[in-house]
Amino acid sequence: MGDFAILKVIGEGSFGRALLIWQESSNQTHAMKEIGLPTHMDTCIS
């Protein structure tokens, strides 16, 4: 995310959070959803 800067967290839930970000190259703000994924295969539900 080198071109983006996180301005603030605008929401949080059980799977992740919503962020207000600023894109430096276009000088625009956007909303981005960040989700947490399992890091190990044994934690996945099959």
N, CA, C and O atoms as a printed pandas DataFrame, in Angstrom:
     atom_number atom_name residue_name chain_id  residue_number  x_coord  y_coord  z_coord
0              1         N          MET        A               1    0.828   -1.200    0.000
1              2        CA          MET        A               1    0.000    0.000    0.000
2              3         C          MET        A               1    0.863    1.251    0.000
3              4         O          MET        A               1    0.607    2.176    0.771
4              5         N          GLY        A               2    1.862    1.296   -0.834
5              6        CA          GLY        A               2    2.775    2.412   -0.846
6              7         C          GLY        A               2    2.152    3.715   -1.303
7              8         O          GLY        A               2    2.608    4.786   -0.902
8              9         N          ASP        A               3    1.115    3.651   -2.136
9             10        CA          ASP        A               3    0.491    4.855   -2.686
10            11         C          ASP        A               3   -0.650    5.363   -1.807
11            12         O          ASP        A               3   -1.236    6.406   -2.096
12            13         N          PHE        A               4   -0.970    4.636   -0.739
13            14        CA          PHE        A               4   -2.111    4.976    0.102
14            15         C          PHE        A               4   -1.665    5.316    1.515
15            16         O          PHE        A               4   -0.677    4.777    2.015
16            17         N          ALA        A               5   -2.404    6.215    2.151
17            18        CA          ALA        A               5   -2.183    6.549    3.554
18            19         C          ALA        A               5   -3.515    6.368    4.286
19            20         O          ALA        A               5   -4.548    6.858    3.831
20            21         N          ILE        A               6   -3.487    5.666    5.416
21            22        CA          ILE        A               6   -4.699    5.466    6.213
22            23         C          ILE        A               6   -4.974    6.745    6.997
23            24         O          ILE        A               6   -4.129    7.213    7.760
24            25         N          LEU        A               7   -6.166    7.301    6.799
25            26        CA          LEU        A               7   -6.544    8.519    7.517
26            27         C          LEU        A               7   -7.217    8.189    8.842
27            28         O          LEU        A               7   -6.898    8.789    9.868
28            29         N          LYS        A               8   -8.164    7.219    8.824
29            30        CA          LYS        A               8   -8.803    6.806   10.070
30            31         C          LYS        A               8   -9.611    5.539    9.856
31            32         O          LYS        A               8   -9.956    5.185    8.729
32            33         N          VAL        A               9   -9.904    4.872   10.947
33            34        CA          VAL        A               9  -10.763    3.689   10.931
34            35         C          VAL        A               9  -12.202    4.192   11.043
35            36         O          VAL        A               9  -12.539    4.916   11.980
36            37         N          ILE        A              10  -13.056    3.803   10.076
37            38        CA          ILE        A              10  -14.435    4.290   10.089
38            39         C          ILE        A              10  -15.434    3.222   10.514
39            40         O          ILE        A              10  -16.629    3.500   10.622
40            41         N          GLY        A              11  -14.954    1.995   10.757
41            42        CA          GLY        A              11  -15.831    0.934   11.239
42            43         C          GLY        A              11  -15.054   -0.332   11.522
43            44         O          GLY        A              11  -14.008   -0.581   10.921
44            45         N          GLU        A              12  -15.578   -1.146   12.456
45            46        CA          GLU        A              12  -14.950   -2.417   12.783
46            47         C          GLU        A              12  -16.014   -3.477   12.942
47            48         O          GLU        A              12  -17.109   -3.214   13.438
48            49         N          GLY        A              13  -15.671   -4.694   12.510
49            50        CA          GLY        A              13  -16.583   -5.818   12.628
50            51         C          GLY        A              13  -15.825   -7.071   13.012
51            52         O          GLY        A              13  -14.642   -7.014   13.348
52            53         N          SER        A              14  -16.506   -8.197   12.962
53            54        CA          SER        A              14  -15.881   -9.446   13.392
54            55         C          SER        A              14  -14.857   -9.966   12.396
55            56         O          SER        A              14  -13.962  -10.716   12.787
56            57         N          PHE        A              15  -14.954   -9.598   11.128
57            58        CA          PHE        A              15  -14.018  -10.088   10.114
58            59         C          PHE        A              15  -12.962   -9.068    9.701
59            60         O          PHE        A              15  -12.011   -9.423    9.005
60            61         N          GLY        A              16  -13.106   -7.829   10.109
61            62        CA          GLY        A              16  -12.127   -6.829    9.698
62            63         C          GLY        A              16  -12.575   -5.429   10.061
63            64         O          GLY        A              16  -13.345   -5.224   10.999
64            65         N          ARG        A              17  -12.070   -4.459    9.289
65            66        CA          ARG        A              17  -12.422   -3.063    9.562
66            67         C          ARG        A              17  -12.496   -2.277    8.267
67            68         O          ARG        A              17  -11.930   -2.677    7.249
68            69         N          ALA        A              18  -13.202   -1.154    8.314
69            70        CA          ALA        A              18  -13.323   -0.253    7.172
70            71         C          ALA        A              18  -12.442    0.957    7.449
71            72         O          ALA        A              18  -12.454    1.520    8.544
72            73         N          LEU        A              19  -11.676    1.346    6.428
73            74        CA          LEU        A              19  -10.711    2.427    6.581
74            75         C          LEU        A              19  -11.005    3.560    5.615
75            76         O          LEU        A              19  -11.448    3.323    4.491
76            77         N          LEU        A              20  -10.764    4.777    6.043
77            78        CA          LEU        A              20  -10.760    5.927    5.148
78            79         C          LEU        A              20   -9.306    6.126    4.758
79            80         O          LEU        A              20   -8.451    6.342    5.617
80            81         N          ILE        A              21   -9.022    6.053    3.450
81            82        CA          ILE        A              21   -7.646    6.157    2.971
82            83         C          ILE        A              21   -7.519    7.302    1.986
83            84         O          ILE        A              21   -8.506    7.757    1.407
84            85         N          TRP        A              22   -6.301    7.756    1.807
85            86        CA          TRP        A              22   -5.990    8.823    0.849
86            87         C          TRP        A              22   -5.003    8.271   -0.150
87            88         O          TRP        A              22   -3.965    7.730    0.231
88            89         N          GLN        A              23   -5.319    8.404   -1.440
89            90        CA          GLN        A              23   -4.435    7.960   -2.510
90            91         C          GLN        A              23   -3.598    9.143   -2.963
91            92         O          GLN        A              23   -4.119   10.132   -3.481
92            93         N          GLU        A              24   -2.297    9.026   -2.760
93            94        CA          GLU        A              24   -1.401   10.146   -3.032
94            95         C          GLU        A              24   -1.350   10.514   -4.513
95            96         O          GLU        A              24   -1.324   11.697   -4.853
96            97         N          SER        A              25   -1.333    9.509   -5.404
97            98        CA          SER        A              25   -1.166    9.802   -6.833
98            99         C          SER        A              25   -2.350   10.558   -7.427
99           100         O          SER        A              25   -2.167   11.385   -8.320
100          101         N          SER        A              26   -3.569   10.283   -6.941
101          102        CA          SER        A              26   -4.745   10.967   -7.485
102          103         C          SER        A              26   -5.278   12.049   -6.560
103          104         O          SER        A              26   -6.195   12.785   -6.925
104          105         N          ASN        A              27   -4.704   12.150   -5.353
105          106        CA          ASN        A              27   -5.145   13.121   -4.354
106          107         C          ASN        A              27   -6.633   12.959   -4.027
107          108         O          ASN        A              27   -7.348   13.948   -3.865
108          109         N          GLN        A              28   -7.098   11.700   -3.930
109          110        CA          GLN        A              28   -8.493   11.404   -3.623
110          111         C          GLN        A              28   -8.574   10.538   -2.376
111          112         O          GLN        A              28   -7.632    9.821   -2.038
112          113         N          THR        A              29   -9.724   10.614   -1.693
113          114        CA          THR        A              29   -9.974    9.732   -0.559
114          115         C          THR        A              29  -10.897    8.606   -0.996
115          116         O          THR        A              29  -11.748    8.787   -1.866
116          117         N          HIS        A              30  -10.720    7.447   -0.386
117          118        CA          HIS        A              30  -11.509    6.258   -0.695
118          119         C          HIS        A              30  -11.793    5.513    0.599
119          120         O          HIS        A              30  -11.133    5.732    1.614
120          121         N          ALA        A              31  -12.788    4.627    0.550
121          122        CA          ALA        A              31  -13.022    3.692    1.640
122          123         C          ALA        A              31  -12.439    2.346    1.226
123          124         O          ALA        A              31  -12.578    1.927    0.076
124          125         N          MET        A              32  -11.787    1.676    2.167
125          126        CA          MET        A              32  -11.192    0.369    1.902
126          127         C          MET        A              32  -11.598   -0.580    3.014
127          128         O          MET        A              32  -11.612   -0.202    4.186
128          129         N          LYS        A              33  -11.926   -1.802    2.653
129          130        CA          LYS        A              33  -12.255   -2.812    3.645
130          131         C          LYS        A              33  -11.058   -3.734    3.825
131          132         O          LYS        A              33  -10.556   -4.305    2.858
132          133         N          GLU        A              34  -10.608   -3.875    5.051
133          134        CA          GLU        A              34   -9.482   -4.739    5.395
134          135         C          GLU        A              34  -10.057   -5.949    6.132
135          136         O          GLU        A              34  -10.736   -5.799    7.148
136          137         N          ILE        A              35   -9.782   -7.142    5.615
137          138        CA          ILE        A              35  -10.318   -8.342    6.246
138          139         C          ILE        A              35   -9.180   -9.230    6.720
139          140         O          ILE        A              35   -8.107   -9.269    6.117
140          141         N          GLY        A              36   -9.430   -9.934    7.803
141          142        CA          GLY        A              36   -8.450  -10.866    8.332
142          143         C          GLY        A              36   -8.734  -12.263    7.811
143          144         O          GLY        A              36   -9.853  -12.760    7.935
144          145         N          LEU        A              37   -7.729  -12.897    7.232
145          146        CA          LEU        A              37   -7.856  -14.258    6.732
146          147         C          LEU        A              37   -7.047  -15.191    7.616
147          148         O          LEU        A              37   -6.040  -14.780    8.193
148          149         N          PRO        A              38   -7.478  -16.452    7.730
149          150        CA          PRO        A              38   -6.697  -17.413    8.515
150          151         C          PRO        A              38   -5.300  -17.576    7.920
151          152         O          PRO        A              38   -5.133  -17.581    6.701
152          153         N          THR        A              39   -4.305  -17.709    8.786
153          154        CA          THR        A              39   -2.928  -17.844    8.303
154          155         C          THR        A              39   -2.486  -19.288    8.195
155          156         O          THR        A              39   -1.496  -19.575    7.522
156          157         N          HIS        A              40   -3.190  -20.205    8.836
157          158        CA          HIS        A              40   -2.829  -21.627    8.809
158          159         C          HIS        A              40   -3.974  -22.435    8.220
159          160         O          HIS        A              40   -5.141  -22.141    8.479
160          161         N          MET        A              41   -3.654  -23.430    7.446
161          162        CA          MET        A              41   -4.689  -24.260    6.830
162          163         C          MET        A              41   -5.501  -25.031    7.864
163          164         O          MET        A              41   -6.673  -25.321    7.624
164          165         N          ASP        A              42   -4.905  -25.375    9.020
165          166        CA          ASP        A              42   -5.640  -26.131   10.022
166          167         C          ASP        A              42   -6.695  -25.294   10.732
167          168         O          ASP        A              42   -7.519  -25.850   11.457
168          169         N          THR        A              43   -6.698  -23.960   10.546
169          170        CA          THR        A              43   -7.712  -23.113   11.165
170          171         C          THR        A              43   -8.893  -22.881   10.232
171          172         O          THR        A              43   -9.883  -22.274   10.640
172          173         N          CYS        A              44   -8.812  -23.353    8.983
173          174        CA          CYS        A              44   -9.900  -23.183    8.024
174          175         C          CYS        A              44  -10.991  -24.205    8.286
175          176         O          CYS        A              44  -10.721  -25.336    8.690
176          177         N          ILE        A              45  -12.200  -23.799    8.054
177          178        CA          ILE        A              45  -13.348  -24.709    8.198
178          179         C          ILE        A              45  -13.567  -25.388    6.868
179          180         O          ILE        A              45  -13.667  -24.715    5.842
180          181         N          SER        A              46  -13.644  -26.721    6.859
181          182        CA          SER        A              46  -13.864  -27.431    5.601
182          183         C          SER        A              46  -15.208  -28.104    5.553
183          184         O          SER        A              46  -15.543  -28.744    4.556
